[in-house]
Amino acid sequence: MKDFGYDISDFEDIDPLFGNMSDFESLVEKMHSEDLKLIMDFIPNHSSDQHIWFQLSQNSTDPTDRYYNYYIWRDCVNGTIYGNASEYPTNWVGVFGGPMWEYSPIRRQCYLHQFLKSQPDLDWRNPYVQEEFENIIRFWLDKGVDGFRMDAIKHLFEDYNYRNESESKDGANYTQDAYEYWHHNYTSSLPEVHDIVARWETILDEKSKETNQYRFMVTEVYDTTEEVMKYYGANGCKGADIPFNFGFVQKLKKDCNGLCVHDIVDDWMSHMPDGKSANWVTGNHDNSRIASKIGENFVNAINMLLLLLPGTPTTYYGEEIGMQDIPRQNVSQDPFGLKFPDRSRDPERSPMQWSNATHAGFSNTSSAPWLPLNDDFKQGRNVEDALKQADSPLNLYKSLAKLRQEPSFQYGMMHYSVVNENVFSFVREWDGQPRYLVAVNFGKDNSTVDFTTGNYTLSSSGTGEVVETTRNGLDVSLKTEETVPLNSIMLEPGQGVVFRWSYEPVELI
């Protein structure tokens, strides 16, 4: 548990800290009885240095031994990495900073670790390793899991010739021991990874056909849009159902206006392969929360965008109630924060705020949770209180989740409407179904918009029924169930609104 479960000592068991296999099986059974799906986090790039595979590999002296090359070992001297006379095999720097190599006095070689030194990288060119993980996937599928989130898979392969990496275009902003200093063309996103993803997808397809229950795969990759798109499928082979789209996570900041939001959306939609489904992520355990990063008054607007754009939305826990980051602690729990204190990920990882009870209802023990809580759970920023507030972010989220079940949102096309420095808007439409206009002001000023002049023709009457608003105490003139003219709609910063009008068939002559 040196990296909160991302250092795995047994890929086919439950850590006793969290229970046992019987508990897991009960969880799967209960979830399925409630028509919920369980997607398992899958970490194939590395194991813990406590894993039996690593212990056997570290102690192996026979190259014909099965475990000898389960990990990436190279001759080296236990020394420094920087400068022309590096004593490590390469100048590669890991994600958490510092050299990717660690000397083992037992084997008298260095092993590779793209993350912590307690997380040695497996050798994915070894067919035994590939076989092990295919069997691990089958093991959990047989336990009833419905799919996998494949973690950090762009790191699976490294350059076979062990060439040094060069400085990145942004390297001048970092020190040499920082991951961002280097251009990682030899240690990430190597093409071999797509063959592995295709093999995993084949296993999931086989299980889907066997059980008549679909099995799902999503990949976690931070990279250029062009590289991420390859995880939908490459080299003529199938890929993941969706690769996570981190456009909003990486680019949505306080200065991101209507044009900026359009560019983020269009970047994904215009690159996505034909026949594939979009997806949107606005937060996760590695990035600051919406309320802290952009502002509390934009939480509802961004959730509106997330739930009504085409494709699959992914919500990080707590964003539905507008949770905020906690202050950075004197001592970081996050191993990344121990090396770079100003970049600790602890602030966005505080416990879920369920109620105003002790520890926000997260725990009923006398011991404090692993991270502090934000004090605002005592003033209504919790699930229990939010459910009682008609205009809370949570009740808006529930309303939007229900609205997205409409056919126009489930299956419909998306067309951009008015897009300017303040406003981003789009229309969702499906043949024979009501049309919807979704508009959000991402600017810093009030904006009055004539949507009848947008890029998409609206209703012939030029009016629309207000279906939903962001409910955050802004312009009360937009009341749900009222029909208003769409040629002069005033939106305040952070305000969003959804309009609806009836389907109007086109007469063919």
C-alpha positions in Angstrom: 0.0 0.0 0.0 2.9 2.4 -0.7 0.8 3.9 -3.6 -2.8 3.3 -2.3 -3.3 -0.1 -4.0 -1.4 0.6 -7.2 1.4 -1.6 -5.9 -0.1 -5.1 -6.1 1.4 -8.0 -4.3 -1.3 -10.5 -5.5 -3.4 -9.9 -8.7 -5.9 -12.6 -7.7 -6.8 -11.7 -4.2 -8.3 -8.9 -2.0 -6.0 -6.9 0.3 -7.1 -7.8 3.9 -7.3 -4.0 4.6 -10.4 -4.0 2.5 -11.9 -7.4 3.3 -11.7 -10.8 1.6 -12.8 -12.6 -1.5 -16.1 -13.6 0.1 -16.8 -9.9 0.7 -16.0 -9.1 -2.9 -18.3 -11.9 -4.2 -21.1 -10.5 -2.0 -20.5 -7.0 -3.4 -20.8 -8.3 -7.0 -23.9 -10.2 -6.2 -25.6 -7.2 -4.5 -24.6 -4.8 -7.3 -26.0 -7.1 -9.9 -29.2 -7.4 -8.0 -29.5 -3.6 -8.1 -28.8 -3.6 -11.9 -25.4 -2.0 -11.3 -22.1 -2.9 -13.0 -18.7 -3.4 -11.4 -15.7 -2.1 -13.3 -12.4 -3.2 -11.8 -9.3 -1.1 -11.8 -6.6 -3.2 -13.5 -2.9 -2.3 -13.1 -0.8 -4.3 -15.7 2.3 -2.1 -16.0 3.9 -3.1 -12.7 3.6 -5.1 -9.5 4.7 -4.5 -5.9 8.2 -5.4 -5.1 6.6 -7.7 -2.5 5.0 -9.8 -5.3 6.2 -13.4 -5.4 7.1 -12.9 -9.1 9.5 -10.1 -8.3 11.0 -12.1 -5.4 11.6 -15.0 -7.7 13.0 -12.9 -10.5 15.3 -10.9 -8.2 16.8 -14.1 -6.8 17.0 -15.9 -10.1 20.4 -16.6 -11.6 19.4 -18.9 -14.4 18.4 -17.2 -17.7 16.3 -20.3 -18.5 14.2 -19.9 -15.3 10.6 -18.9 -16.0 10.8 -15.8 -13.7 14.2 -14.6 -14.7 12.8 -12.0 -17.2 9.4 -11.3 -15.7 10.8 -7.8 -15.0 13.2 -5.5 -16.9 16.7 -6.0 -15.7 19.9 -4.4 -17.0 23.5 -4.4 -15.9 24.4 -1.2 -14.1 26.3 0.4 -11.3 24.5 1.9 -8.3 25.3 5.5 -9.1 24.0 8.8 -10.5 21.9 9.2 -13.6 22.6 12.7 -14.9 25.5 13.8 -17.1 27.3 12.2 -20.0 28.8 9.4 -17.9 25.6 8.0 -16.5 26.1 4.8 -14.5 22.5 3.7 -15.1 21.5 1.9 -18.3 19.6 5.0 -19.6 18.8 8.6 -18.6 15.1 7.7 -18.2 13.2 9.6 -15.5 10.1 8.2 -13.8 6.6 9.6 -13.4 7.3 10.4 -9.7 10.6 12.0 -10.6 14.2 10.6 -10.3 15.7 7.7 -12.3 13.6 4.9 -13.6 16.3 2.5 -12.5 16.9 1.0 -9.0 19.9 -1.2 -8.2 19.2 -4.6 -6.6 22.2 -5.8 -4.4 20.6 -9.3 -4.5 20.6 -9.7 -8.3 23.4 -7.1 -8.8 21.5 -5.5 -11.6 19.1 -2.6 -12.0 15.4 -3.1 -12.5 13.1 -0.6 -14.3 10.3 1.2 -12.5 8.3 3.9 -14.3 6.6 4.8 -11.0 7.9 4.2 -7.4 10.9 1.9 -6.9 8.5 -0.3 -4.9 6.6 -0.8 -8.2 8.9 -2.7 -10.6 7.8 -2.7 -14.3 6.9 -6.1 -15.8 8.5 -7.1 -19.0 5.6 -7.1 -21.5 7.8 -8.6 -24.2 7.9 -11.8 -22.2 5.1 -14.1 -23.4 4.8 -15.6 -19.9 3.9 -12.2 -18.5 1.3 -11.7 -21.3 -0.2 -15.1 -20.5 -0.3 -14.4 -16.7 -2.4 -11.3 -17.3 -4.7 -12.9 -19.7 -5.4 -15.5 -17.1 -5.9 -12.8 -14.4 -8.5 -11.1 -16.6 -10.3 -14.4 -17.0 -10.1 -15.0 -13.2 -12.0 -11.7 -12.5 -14.4 -12.2 -15.3 -15.3 -15.6 -13.8 -15.9 -13.7 -10.5 -18.5 -11.6 -12.2 -16.8 -8.3 -12.9 -18.4 -6.4 -15.8 -15.3 -4.8 -17.2 -12.0 -3.1 -16.5 -10.3 0.3 -16.3 -6.9 -0.4 -17.7 -4.5 1.8 -15.7 -1.4 3.6 -17.1 -1.1 1.3 -20.1 0.9 3.7 -22.3 3.8 2.7 -20.0 3.7 -1.1 -20.8 6.6 -1.0 -23.3 10.0 0.7 -23.5 12.5 1.0 -26.3 14.1 -2.3 -26.9 17.4 -0.7 -27.7 17.4 1.4 -24.5 18.2 4.7 -26.1 18.4 7.9 -24.0 15.5 10.4 -24.1 15.9 14.0 -25.0 14.7 17.2 -23.4 11.0 18.1 -24.0 9.9 21.3 -25.5 8.8 22.5 -22.0 11.9 21.1 -20.3 13.3 24.5 -19.5 10.4 24.9 -17.0 11.5 21.9 -14.9 14.5 20.3 -13.3 16.2 17.3 -14.8 14.8 15.0 -12.1 11.2 15.9 -13.1 9.2 13.7 -15.5 8.1 16.7 -17.6 11.7 17.7 -18.3 12.0 14.8 -20.8 10.4 13.8 -24.1 9.2 10.2 -23.4 9.3 8.8 -26.9 11.1 5.7 -25.8 9.2 4.9 -22.6 5.5 5.6 -23.4 2.9 5.0 -26.2 5.0 2.5 -28.1 2.9 0.8 -30.8 3.1 -2.7 -29.2 0.6 -1.7 -26.6 -2.2 -1.8 -29.1 -1.7 -5.5 -29.8 -2.0 -6.2 -26.1 -5.2 -4.2 -25.8 -6.6 -6.1 -28.8 -5.9 -9.4 -27.1 -7.6 -8.3 -23.9 -10.6 -7.1 -26.0 -10.8 -10.6 -27.5 -11.0 -12.2 -24.1 -13.8 -9.8 -23.1 -15.7 -10.5 -26.3 -15.5 -14.2 -25.6 -16.9 -13.8 -22.1 -19.6 -11.5 -23.4 -20.8 -14.2 -25.9 -20.5 -16.9 -23.3 -22.7 -15.2 -20.7 -24.8 -13.0 -23.0 -23.7 -10.1 -20.8 -21.5 -7.3 -22.3 -18.0 -6.9 -20.8 -16.6 -3.4 -21.0 -13.0 -1.9 -21.2 -11.9 1.7 -20.8 -8.2 2.7 -21.0 -6.5 5.4 -18.9 -4.0 7.3 -21.1 -2.7 10.9 -20.9 -1.4 11.8 -24.3 -2.1 13.8 -27.4 -5.6 13.3 -28.9 -4.1 11.5 -31.9 -2.4 9.0 -29.7 -5.4 8.4 -27.4 -7.6 7.7 -30.4 -5.5 4.7 -31.3 -6.9 3.0 -28.2 -10.2 2.7 -29.9 -8.4 0.2 -32.2 -5.2 0.2 -34.2 -3.5 -2.0 -36.8 -6.9 -3.2 -38.0 -7.7 -4.7 -34.6 -10.3 -3.9 -32.0 -9.5 -1.7 -29.1 -11.2 -0.5 -25.9 -14.8 0.5 -25.8 -13.6 4.0 -24.9 -10.3 5.5 -24.0 -10.8 8.1 -21.3 -11.1 11.6 -22.7 -9.2 13.9 -20.4 -9.7 17.1 -22.5 -11.8 18.8 -19.8 -9.5 17.6 -17.0 -6.4 19.0 -18.7 -7.7 22.2 -20.4 -10.8 23.4 -18.5 -9.4 26.2 -16.3 -10.7 29.5 -15.0 -9.7 31.4 -18.2 -11.5 28.8 -20.5 -14.3 30.6 -22.2 -17.0 29.6 -24.7 -14.5 29.3 -27.6 -12.1 27.3 -25.4 -14.9 24.8 -24.4 -15.9 24.5 -28.1 -12.3 23.6 -29.0 -12.1 21.0 -26.3 -15.3 19.3 -27.4 -14.5 19.6 -31.1 -11.0 18.2 -30.6 -12.5 14.9 -29.5 -15.5 14.8 -31.8 -13.5 15.6 -34.9 -10.8 13.0 -34.3 -13.0 10.2 -33.1 -13.1 7.2 -35.5 -16.4 6.5 -37.3 -18.8 4.3 -35.3 -17.2 4.9 -32.0 -18.8 6.5 -28.9 -17.5 9.7 -27.3 -16.9 10.1 -23.5 -16.2 13.0 -21.2 -14.3 13.2 -17.9 -14.3 16.4 -15.7 -12.4 15.2 -12.7 -10.5 12.3 -11.1 -8.2 11.4 -8.3 -5.2 13.0 -9.9 -6.6 16.5 -10.6 -8.1 19.4 -8.7 -11.9 19.4 -8.2 -14.2 21.6 -10.4 -15.2 24.0 -7.6 -11.5 24.6 -6.6 -10.1 24.7 -10.1 -12.7 26.8 -11.9 -15.1 28.1 -9.3 -18.1 27.0 -7.3 -20.5 28.9 -9.5 -19.4 26.7 -12.5 -20.0 23.3 -10.9 -23.6 22.9 -12.1 -22.8 24.3 -15.5 -20.0 21.8 -16.0 -22.2 18.9 -14.8 -24.8 20.0 -17.3 -22.3 19.9 -20.1 -20.9 16.5 -18.9 -24.3 14.8 -18.8 -25.8 16.2 -22.0 -23.0 16.0 -24.5 -23.1 12.8 -26.6 -21.4 9.8 -25.2 -20.5 8.4 -21.8 -20.0 10.8 -18.8 -17.6 9.9 -16.0 -18.1 11.7 -12.7 -15.5 11.7 -9.9 -17.1 11.1 -6.5 -18.2 14.3 -4.8 -18.5 16.4 -7.9 -22.2 15.9 -7.9 -22.4 17.8 -4.6 -19.8 20.3 -5.4 -17.0 19.1 -3.1 -13.9 21.2 -2.9 -10.2 20.4 -2.5 -8.9 20.3 1.1 -5.8 22.4 2.0 -2.5 20.6 1.4 -1.2 18.9 4.5 2.2 19.4 6.1 3.0 15.8 5.4 1.6 14.3 2.2 0.0 10.9 2.1 0.5 11.0 -1.7 4.0 9.6 -2.6 4.1 12.1 -5.5 3.5 14.9 -3.0 6.4 13.7 -0.8 8.8 14.5 -3.6 6.9 17.5 -5.0 4.9 19.0 -2.1 3.2 21.7 -4.2 1.8 19.0 -6.5 0.4 16.6 -3.9 -2.8 14.9 -5.0 -4.1 14.7 -1.4 -6.4 17.8 -1.8 -8.8 16.1 -4.3 -8.8 12.8 -2.5 -10.5 13.7 0.7 -13.3 11.3 1.9 -16.8 11.5 0.4 -19.1 13.7 2.4 -22.3 11.7 3.1 -23.8 13.6 6.0 -23.1 16.2 8.7 -22.3 13.4 11.2 -18.9 12.6 12.6 -16.3 12.2 9.7 -19.1 13.3 7.3 -20.6 9.9 7.6 -17.6 8.3 5.8 -16.6 6.4 8.9 -18.3 5.6 12.2 -15.1 4.8 14.1 -13.4 7.1 16.6 -10.3 7.2 14.4 -10.0 10.0 11.9 -10.1 9.1 8.2 -6.8 8.8 6.2 -7.2 12.4 5.0 -8.9 15.4 6.7 -12.4 16.5 5.6 -13.4 19.9 4.3 -15.3 21.6 7.1 -18.1 22.6 4.7 -19.7 19.2 5.2 -21.1 20.7 8.5 -22.8 23.5 6.6 -24.8 21.4 4.1 -22.1 20.2 1.6 -23.1 16.6 2.0 -25.4 14.1 0.4 -28.0 13.9 3.2 -28.5 17.6 3.3 -28.3 18.1 -0.4 -31.2 15.7 -1.0 -33.4 18.0 1.1 -32.5 21.2 -0.9 -34.5 21.5 -4.1 -31.9 23.5 -5.9 -28.8 21.7 -4.7 -26.1 20.5 -7.2 -27.1 16.9 -6.3 -30.8 17.3 -7.2 -29.8 19.1 -10.4 -27.5 16.3 -11.2 -30.3 13.8 -10.7 -32.6 15.8 -12.9 -30.0 15.9 -15.7 -29.3 12.2 -15.3 -33.0 11.6 -15.9 -33.1 14.0 -18.8 -30.2 12.3 -20.6 -32.4 9.2 -20.8 -34.5 10.9 -23.5 -33.8 9.5 -27.0 -32.4 12.7 -28.3 -29.6 12.5 -25.7 -29.2 8.8 -25.8 -29.0 8.4 -29.6 -29.2 11.9 -31.1 -26.8 13.9 -33.2 -25.1 17.0 -31.8 -24.9 20.3 -33.7 -23.1 23.4 -32.5 -25.4 26.4 -32.1 -24.1 29.8 -30.9 -20.4 29.8 -29.9 -18.6 32.9 -28.9 -16.2 34.2 -26.2 -18.8 33.7 -23.5 -21.3 31.1 -24.6 -21.0 27.5 -25.8 -24.2 25.9 -27.0 -25.3 22.9 -28.9 -28.5 21.1 -30.1 -29.3 17.4 -29.6 -31.8 15.9 -32.0 -33.1 12.5 -33.0 -35.7 11.9 -35.7 -39.2 12.0 -34.4 -38.2 13.2 -31.0 -38.2 16.7 -29.3 -35.1 18.9 -30.0 -33.0 20.3 -27.2 -30.8 23.4 -27.0 -28.1 23.3 -24.2 -26.4 26.7 -23.5 -23.8 27.7 -20.9 -22.1 31.0 -20.3 -18.4 30.2 -19.6 -17.4 33.9 -19.7 -16.8 36.5 -17.1 -19.7 38.8 -18.2 -23.4 38.6 -18.7 -24.2 37.7 -22.3 -27.5 38.2 -24.2 -27.7 35.7 -27.1 -29.9 35.4 -30.1 -30.0 31.6 -30.6 -32.1 31.9 -33.8 -29.0 33.1 -35.6 -26.9 30.1 -34.5 -25.4 27.4 -36.7 -28.4 25.2 -36.4 -32.0 26.0 -37.3 -34.3 26.0 -34.3 -38.1 25.8 -34.0 -40.1 27.6 -36.7 -41.8 29.6 -33.9 -38.4 30.8 -32.6 -39.4 29.7 -29.1 -38.4 27.0 -26.7 -39.7 25.5 -23.4 -37.3 25.9 -20.5 -36.6 22.3 -19.3 -33.8 22.8 -16.8 -31.4 25.5 -15.6 -28.3 25.4 -13.4 -30.5 26.5 -10.4 -27.7 28.5 -8.8 -29.7 31.6 -8.0 -29.0 33.3 -11.3 -31.5 35.1 -13.6 -34.9 34.0 -12.3 -36.6 35.0 -15.6 -35.8 31.5 -17.0 -38.3 29.3 -15.2 -38.9 25.7 -16.0 -42.0 24.8 -18.1 -42.2 28.3 -19.4 -41.9 28.9 -23.2 -39.7 31.8 -24.1 -38.5 33.5 -27.3 -35.0 32.3 -28.2 -33.8 35.5 -29.8 -32.9 37.3 -26.6 -31.7 35.0 -23.8 -29.5 36.6 -21.1 -27.1 34.2 -19.4 -24.9 35.2 -16.4 -21.4 33.7 -15.9 -21.8 30.1 -14.8 -25.4 29.9 -15.9 -26.7 27.1 -18.1 -30.1 26.4 -19.5 -31.8 23.6 -21.5 -34.6 24.5 -24.0 -36.9 22.0 -25.7 -39.2 22.3 -28.7 -41.3 19.7 -30.6 -40.1 17.7 -33.6 -41.1 19.3 -36.9 -41.2 16.9 -39.8 -39.8 18.2 -43.1 -42.2 17.9 -46.0 -40.5 16.5 -49.1 -41.8 17.8 -52.5 
